[in-house]
Amino acid sequence: MLLLRSLLFVPGNRPQRIRKAAASAADAIVLDLEDAVPQSEKDNAREIIRE
């Protein structure tokens, strides 16, 4: 069984924060496309995550 001690939620429209999260010691990173991203930024966030 995989034990996740830490989950780090990161807005999908913030590439710098995504890179910083990837370098962290978090057990899992959740790229948020809902609450943390304004409606006007959702398409951009999807493109950033896709990369």
Buried (B, 14 or more C-beta within 10 A) or exposed (E): EEEEEEEBEBBBBBBEBBEEBEEEEBEEBEBBBEEBBEEEBBEBBBEBBEE
